[in-house]
Amino acid sequence: MKNPDAQGTTSLSLLESIESPADVRRLTKKDLRQLADEVRRFLIHTVSKTGGHLAAGLGTVELTVALHYVFNTPEDRLVWDVGHQSYPHKILTGRRRQMDTIRQQDGIKGFPSRSESEYDTFGVGHSSTSISAALGMAIAAQKENKQRAVVAVIGDGAMTAGMAFEALNHAGALDANLLVILNDNDMSISPNVGGLSNYLAKMLSSRLYATAKEGSKKVLSRMPTVWELARRAEEHTKGMVLPGTLFEELGFNYIGPIDGHDIDTLVTTLQNLKHMSGPQFLHVVTKKGKGFGPAEDNPCAYHGVTTFDPETGEIFKPAASDKSSGPTYTQVFGDWICDMAALDERLIGITPAMREGSGLVRFSDIYPDRYFDVGIAEQHSVTLAAGMACDGLKPVVAIYSTFLQRAYDQLIHDVALQNLPVLFAIDRAGLVGPDGPTHAGTFDLSFMRCIPNMVIMAPADENECRQMLYTGFQHNGPSAVRYPRGKGPGARVSSAMQPMEIGKAETIIAGKDIAIVAVGSMVQPAIAVGQKLGATVINLRFIKPLDEQLLLQLTANHHYLITVEENAIQGGAGSAINEYLASINVTIPILNLGIPDRFIEQGTREECLTACGLDTSGIMISIKNFLNRYTCDNSQNTLAF
């Protein structure tokens, strides 16, 4: 059945006249509804061809149009949280013609980026940063005596993070000139949205109300008892009809909730708020997927979507991988945690708002009492696990590599320092492709390896991933299994689970002259290179502790040592090997291959690996260049390629 909301990109006469927000501000207020409709149709059409984040952006179309209509962007600062909802913003800020390149190599980014546009005032990728960044900009404006407005737009999901409330608390204490807009598309804190709520919002944001309120303060403040009674009466009266008591207590003037798709109400309210000083909080209720039936019905599926049919909403499956027809690493984890939970009732699954992404859907259905989604609160997820481990439970924290960075202090102090048995299942380790550098998991080996008590593993294939998860779960201390996005080489996954000997590597190919030590996802390309060079190939398996005995054998029996990993070279597995050999005064020519000292831009995962020289061809070229530096003057060690 065709979707009646999808009308393609025909009749976009108004949108085609918009090259910047200045053009939006030249429109009449009655034109804004048509512009919003055209932006929504254009967004559906373009994302259907490219894939990307859709549902959240569809819900913020009217809000985006209203913000650029009311505020003098980019002089007035507009800060988007995460950026999932910022596609309409990109469309209206001069990037409409580049939307067909979004999240592709050399194309525009899927998130706001300061290097891409002056309208992207703050670069983002992780959630809950907008209020802090906007507060910093408000303070800067105050210091420079500039009368610019500063607006932060944050989603209800991002409001689950403590950082957002830290910023709200600080902003309220400073009495900063800051407008925070809560884009609420899922939370139950919203009362009925309609005429009464919109009327209250307009009234509470009006100059009349603000003037009367301030005038009353001045008069009643001279009569402390009466003033306190009036203040409490106002607070509790508003609390009966409005869910803003918390924000009022933090020092904000709370407005809302209002219908985020009623553009007239949005414009009027924003125009009123623009002229109000001090911290303002506007609560806007929107519908994820608004205007596209399939996304409204299933906003989770259309949050981040592959290409789809804009008429029917049918999501096209990505082309089958040439590497494997088997499960993804995420699916391997999802199956393992269900199997392990059936064997050990102490197992608890924890995730910071990534149930689907981390493969915990089935576990949450089978074991709802043992499943905890803590929201976008990575720090809390780790310390929660630590507390559970203190009293005999066996927590498994399923978390993306890039998100574990946010809980580094908790990893050190609350888990490792106390040597607690918490298993970290680290997904999206290494390069992730279209989401770009904000989501790449290229630092976890470096930041975990220096922490005492940690056991760190990286599987070369799907079955090894399952066995490592089991090994880490059985270990009486903190452990981590880090695995990449997508599928592995296609190894058969055994239903049986056997613990691996901690700290033991695996020799895959016994060669001569050259030893290639590969980590996780780099084992398969290392095998291909090793076969061509007649080299020894090692699957390191354990980054910490290292297989020191095997490393000594390799240095004794080979002329050259190559390390390959999908992690930053600095501080990674190769660095660990360098440090160990240096500590025992063993010298051998060593080449460390990995992620270079720069942020890797977006593209497909394969394109990103190629850009780093971590595909088979790139590894071969790097090794040849390295060997040529040592063999040109030594004929007996010269190797034929």
ABEGO torsion letter per residue (X at the ends): XBBAABAEABGAAAAAABABAAAAAABBAAAAAAAAAAAAAAAAAAAAAAEEBAAAAAAAAAAAAAAAAABBOAABBBBBBGGAAAAAAAAAAGAAAAAAABGBBGBBBABBBAAABAABABBBABBGAAAAAAAAAAAAAAAAGBBBBBBBBBBAAAAABAAAAAAAAAAAAAGBBBBBBBBBAABAABBBBEAAAAAAAAAAABAAAAAAAAAAAAAAAABAAAAAAAAAAAAAAAAAABAAAAAAAAGBBBBOBBBAABAAAAAAAAAAAAABBEBBBBBBBBBBGBGBAAAAABAAAAABBBBBBAAAGBBBBBBBBAABABBBAAAAAAAAAAAAAAABAABBBBBBGBAAAAGAAAAAAABAAABBBAEBBAAAAAAAAAAAAAAGBBBBBBBBAAAAAAAAAAAAAAAAAAGBBBBBBBBGBEBAEAAEAAABBAAAAAAAAABBGBBBBBBABAAAAAAAAAAAAABBEBBBBBBBBEBBAGBBBBABBBBBBBGBBBBABBBBGBBBBBBEAAAAAAAAAAAAAGBBBBBAGBAOBBBAAAAAAAAAABABBBBBBBBBABGBAAAAAAAAAAAAGBBBBBBBBEBBBBBBBBEBAAAAAAAAGABAAAAAAAAAAAAAAAAAABAAABBBX
